Amino acid sequence: MKKTALAIPILIIALVIGSCPAQGHRMFIGQKMTIDLYAIFDDGEAARNATVQIYRDGELYAENKTDSTGRFTLPLPGKGTGDWRFLISEGGHEESAFISIKNESRTTTAAAGLALILVPAAFLWRRRPLWQKRAKR
Protein backbone atom coordinates (compact mmCIF):
# COMPACT_ATOMS: atom_id res chain seq x y z
CA MET A 1 0.00 0.00 0.00
CA LYS A 2 2.84 2.41 0.79
CA LYS A 3 4.42 1.79 -2.62
CA THR A 4 1.17 2.80 -4.31
CA ALA A 5 0.84 5.91 -2.15
CA LEU A 6 4.36 7.03 -3.12
CA ALA A 7 4.10 6.02 -6.78
CA ILE A 8 1.02 8.11 -7.50
CA PRO A 9 2.53 11.53 -6.55
CA ILE A 10 5.69 10.62 -8.47
CA LEU A 11 3.54 9.73 -11.48
CA ILE A 12 1.65 13.01 -11.23
CA ILE A 13 4.87 15.03 -11.06
CA ALA A 14 6.34 13.11 -14.00
CA LEU A 15 3.25 13.69 -16.12
CA VAL A 16 3.15 17.42 -15.33
CA ILE A 17 6.85 17.87 -16.05
CA GLY A 18 6.57 15.75 -19.18
CA SER A 19 3.70 17.86 -20.52
CA CYS A 20 5.73 21.08 -20.33
CA PRO A 21 7.67 22.16 -23.41
CA ALA A 22 11.35 21.27 -23.50
CA GLN A 23 13.56 24.29 -23.00
CA GLY A 24 16.95 22.73 -23.69
CA HIS A 25 17.06 23.08 -27.48
CA ARG A 26 14.62 25.63 -28.86
CA MET A 27 14.38 27.20 -32.26
CA PHE A 28 13.56 30.84 -32.88
CA ILE A 29 12.55 32.52 -36.09
CA GLY A 30 13.73 36.05 -36.62
CA GLN A 31 12.68 38.51 -39.23
CA LYS A 32 14.11 41.66 -40.69
CA MET A 33 11.68 43.59 -42.82
CA THR A 34 12.22 46.34 -45.34
CA ILE A 35 9.33 48.36 -46.72
CA ASP A 36 9.50 49.71 -50.28
CA LEU A 37 6.87 52.29 -51.20
CA TYR A 38 6.35 53.77 -54.65
CA ALA A 39 4.48 57.05 -55.00
CA ILE A 40 3.11 57.95 -58.42
CA PHE A 41 0.50 60.39 -59.63
CA ASP A 42 -2.57 59.19 -61.53
CA ASP A 43 -0.94 60.21 -64.84
CA GLY A 44 1.94 57.76 -64.13
CA GLU A 45 4.51 60.41 -63.22
CA ALA A 46 6.71 59.57 -60.22
CA ALA A 47 6.19 61.68 -57.10
CA ARG A 48 9.81 62.89 -56.91
CA ASN A 49 11.06 64.23 -53.57
CA ALA A 50 7.65 63.74 -51.97
CA THR A 51 7.56 64.04 -48.18
CA VAL A 52 7.10 60.72 -46.39
CA GLN A 53 6.01 60.73 -42.75
CA ILE A 54 6.22 57.39 -40.97
CA TYR A 55 4.05 56.72 -37.93
CA ARG A 56 4.46 53.71 -35.66
CA ASP A 57 1.57 52.95 -33.32
CA GLY A 58 0.19 56.46 -33.84
CA GLU A 59 3.44 58.32 -33.06
CA LEU A 60 5.69 60.02 -35.61
CA TYR A 61 8.63 57.65 -36.11
CA ALA A 62 10.57 59.33 -38.95
CA GLU A 63 10.27 61.71 -41.86
CA ASN A 64 12.04 61.42 -45.21
CA LYS A 65 11.67 61.97 -48.98
CA THR A 66 11.08 59.74 -52.00
CA ASP A 67 13.87 59.42 -54.58
CA SER A 68 13.75 60.54 -58.22
CA THR A 69 11.64 57.47 -59.14
CA GLY A 70 9.10 58.05 -56.35
CA ARG A 71 10.53 55.19 -54.30
CA PHE A 72 11.01 55.20 -50.55
CA THR A 73 12.73 52.37 -48.64
CA LEU A 74 12.68 51.85 -44.88
CA PRO A 75 14.29 48.94 -43.00
CA LEU A 76 11.99 48.40 -40.03
CA PRO A 77 13.61 48.21 -36.59
CA GLY A 78 13.77 44.92 -34.70
CA LYS A 79 11.08 42.56 -35.93
CA GLY A 80 9.17 45.47 -37.43
CA THR A 81 6.13 44.88 -35.25
CA GLY A 82 3.55 47.59 -34.82
CA ASP A 83 0.87 49.46 -36.68
CA TRP A 84 2.62 51.48 -39.36
CA ARG A 85 1.17 54.42 -41.30
CA PHE A 86 2.99 56.02 -44.20
CA LEU A 87 1.75 59.49 -45.19
CA ILE A 88 3.12 60.72 -48.53
CA SER A 89 2.50 64.27 -49.70
CA GLU A 90 3.65 66.30 -52.70
CA GLY A 91 2.27 69.28 -54.62
CA GLY A 92 -0.99 69.43 -52.66
CA HIS A 93 -1.63 65.71 -53.02
CA GLU A 94 -1.63 63.33 -50.06
CA GLU A 95 -1.94 59.56 -49.76
CA SER A 96 -1.66 57.07 -46.88
CA ALA A 97 -0.64 53.43 -46.64
CA PHE A 98 -1.18 51.21 -43.60
CA ILE A 99 0.66 48.06 -42.54
CA SER A 100 0.11 46.11 -39.33
CA ILE A 101 2.76 43.61 -38.23
CA LYS A 102 1.95 41.46 -35.21
CA ASN A 103 4.32 39.43 -33.05
CA GLU A 104 2.25 36.37 -32.27
CA SER A 105 3.93 33.41 -30.67
CA ARG A 106 2.29 30.08 -30.01
CA THR A 107 2.96 28.47 -26.70
CA THR A 108 1.98 25.18 -25.15
CA THR A 109 0.52 26.70 -22.00
CA ALA A 110 -2.86 25.30 -22.99
CA ALA A 111 -1.37 21.80 -23.07
CA ALA A 112 0.25 22.30 -19.67
CA GLY A 113 -3.05 23.62 -18.25
CA LEU A 114 -4.93 20.68 -19.68
CA ALA A 115 -2.40 18.30 -18.10
CA LEU A 116 -2.89 20.00 -14.73
CA ILE A 117 -6.62 19.28 -15.02
CA LEU A 118 -6.39 15.76 -16.43
CA VAL A 119 -3.69 14.42 -14.10
CA PRO A 120 -5.73 14.96 -10.89
CA ALA A 121 -8.82 13.64 -12.68
CA ALA A 122 -6.91 10.49 -13.67
CA PHE A 123 -5.64 10.17 -10.11
CA LEU A 124 -9.18 10.40 -8.72
CA TRP A 125 -10.47 7.98 -11.34
CA ARG A 126 -7.73 5.51 -10.41
CA ARG A 127 -8.49 5.87 -6.71
CA ARG A 128 -12.25 5.32 -7.20
CA PRO A 129 -12.08 1.50 -7.22
CA LEU A 130 -10.12 1.63 -3.95
CA TRP A 131 -12.93 3.64 -2.34
CA GLN A 132 -15.43 1.08 -3.54
CA LYS A 133 -13.30 -1.77 -2.12
CA ARG A 134 -13.02 -0.01 1.23
CA ALA A 135 -16.78 0.60 1.33
CA LYS A 136 -17.44 -3.13 0.82
CA ARG A 137 -15.20 -4.09 3.79
N, C-alpha and C positions, 0 to 999 in steps of 0.2 A: 504494500500500500504506500509506503514512503517513497519508493522508486517512482510510482505513478505521480505522486504529489509533487516531486521535484522535476520530473520530466515535462510536465505540462507547462510550467512557467518558462522553462528553457525552450520548449517548442514555440511558445508565443513570442518570446524575444527573437528567436531565430527567424520566424516568419515576418515579423515587423522589420527587422534589419534587412532581410532578404528582399523585401518589397520596395525598399528605398533605392533610388538610382545610385549606381556606382560613381564615385567621384575620383577614382584613381587615374583614369585615362579618358578624358573628355575631349570632344571635338567642338571647336567654335568656328562659326562662319563670320567673316568680316566683310565689310563692303566699303568701297570708296566710290562715291558717285560724283559725276561731273554733269552739270546741266548746260546744254547748248540751246540758246534761244535765237531765233531768226525773226527780225522785225522787217516787214515789207508793207508798203502801201498797197491799196487795192488796184493800182495801175501796174503793179509788179516792181516798182522802183524800191531799192533797198533804203531802209530808214538809217541813213549814215549818221553817226555821232548822236544817236538818240540817247536820251537820259534813261538809265535803268535804275530803278530803286528796288532793292531786295528787302523783303520783310520776312522775318522768321517768327512764327507764333505771335503775329500782330505787332512786333517791334521792328523798327528800321535796323537792318543788319548791315547793309552796305549800299553804296551808290556808285555807279560807273557809267560808261558809255558803250554803245555798240561800235563795231569797227566799220570799215568802208563798205563791207558787204551786208551790213545790218545784223551781224552775228555778235552774240555776247556769250561768253563761256565763264562758268563759275564752278570750281571744284568745291563741293559741299564739305563742311568741317565734320570730323568724326565719321559717324555712320550716316550723316545727312538727315537724321530724323527731325521731324517737325512739320509744321504747316507753313509752306513757303508761298509767298505772293511776289510776283514780278510785275512791276508797274513800269511800262515803257511809254515815254512821251517824246514827241518831236513835232515842231511846226503846228502846234495847236491840236494835234491828234494824241490820243491816249488809249492804251490797251493794257489789259491785265491777263496774267496767266497764273494758275494756282496748281500747286503740287503738294500732296500730303504724303509723308513718308513715316510709317509707323515702325516702332521697334517692338515686335511681338515675339515673345519667346514661349515655347511650349515646355511645360514642366510636368513631372509625374507626381505632383502633390495630390492629384485626385486619386491616383493608384495607391499612394501611401495612406490617404484618408480612408479609402475603401478597405484596405488591409486592416486598419485599426478598428473598423466596424466588424469585419468578417471574422477576424481572429477570436475576439471574445465570444461572438455568436457560435463559432465552431467549438470553442471550449465548453460553452454551456450546453450545446447539443451533445457533445461527447459525455458530459457529466450527467445528463438526464437519465440514462439507463441505470447509473449508480444510485440515483435518488429512488428510482422505482424499486431497485433491489433492496435498499434499506427500508423502504416502506413496507415491503412484504415480510421482513423479518420481525 
